[in-house]
Amino acid sequence: MKVPFMNLRALHEPINDDIQDAIKEVIDRCAFAGGPFVETFERQFAAFCQCKYSVGVGSGTEALWMALLALGVGAGDEVITVPNTFIATAEAISFCGATPVFVDIDEHSYTIDSGLIEGAITSRTRAIIPVHLFGQMADMDSIMAIAKKHGLFVVEDACQAHGAEYKQRAAGSIGDVGCFSFYPGKNLGAFGEAHNQHVYHIYSVRVPNRSKFMAILERGGVSCGIHYPFPVHTQKAYVGLGKVQGSFPVAEKCAREFVSLPMCPKLSVEQVEYVSHQVRGAL
Ligand SMILES: *Cc1c(COP(=O)(O)O)cnc(C)c1O
């Protein structure tokens, strides 16, 4: 007999038609970013978690990171969590510029040992992240009492605990924020992960004398774009950061030299050849 660790195919096969219909509806309505389906999910998932609100973000890691940012956690701060978790819990703390401070787990529940938390609190501590490991919730009453006493936030890492309960209260509903993951292998998994293959959304080349180059191409009937003419640190909204011209020499050089050639799935081979010919002529 073979027993796979997990069998995602067996999970989605019985509901495959429903999934296909739902995906088709999303495509038909072009609801690719945000929109009614995400809003419905956010409403339903909030109700499932006994919460008033839920917000869809990119991943469980991002949820933890954004929760900490929203609570004002930043450089120099400390956040208490456990060493026995997926590394994303600690990464989210590091992404904020803060430092993870580890507290050991309780050998009975394998979640944070609440009796050890106060010994780890310093003047820099801002928050506690209990991890509801393997689907079992941490000792939330004690954790919330400690947090209240010391003025700390509590962010529940509920990435493995969709639907888990503590004294009939849902995972994610007890702390200031609860974070969930929909990685394919989680309790409620979604489809897919991507992260490194160039897809040429923009086909940009670098030329030394851009305005002259673009004028020649334009005369030949080839329209180009620039992505992007002004690096962000030179734009009005961010001059307050105090980064003068010359702070980022490579980005600034690229901003002067990048030219985006025509790029679209319907570009014909003849058009590609014509553009290449015009580019060579201009150079
Ligand atoms: C999976 C997991 C995360 C990260 O979730 P992603 O969606 O993969 O970013 C964070 N914490 C714990 C405990 C997890 O199991």
The ligand as an ORCA input file, in Angstrom:
! r2SCAN-3c Opt
* xyz 0 1
  C       2.275     28.551      5.468
  C       2.590     29.348      6.680
  C       2.899     30.727      6.588
  C       3.097     31.450      5.276
  O       2.012     31.374      4.400
  P       2.276     31.573      2.813
  O       0.890     31.726      2.247
  O       2.986     30.340      2.314
  O       3.087     32.814      2.644
  C       3.122     31.411      7.776
  N       3.062     30.808      8.962
  C       2.767     29.499      9.091
  C       2.685     28.900     10.455
  C       2.534     28.722      7.949
  O       2.273     27.402      8.068
*
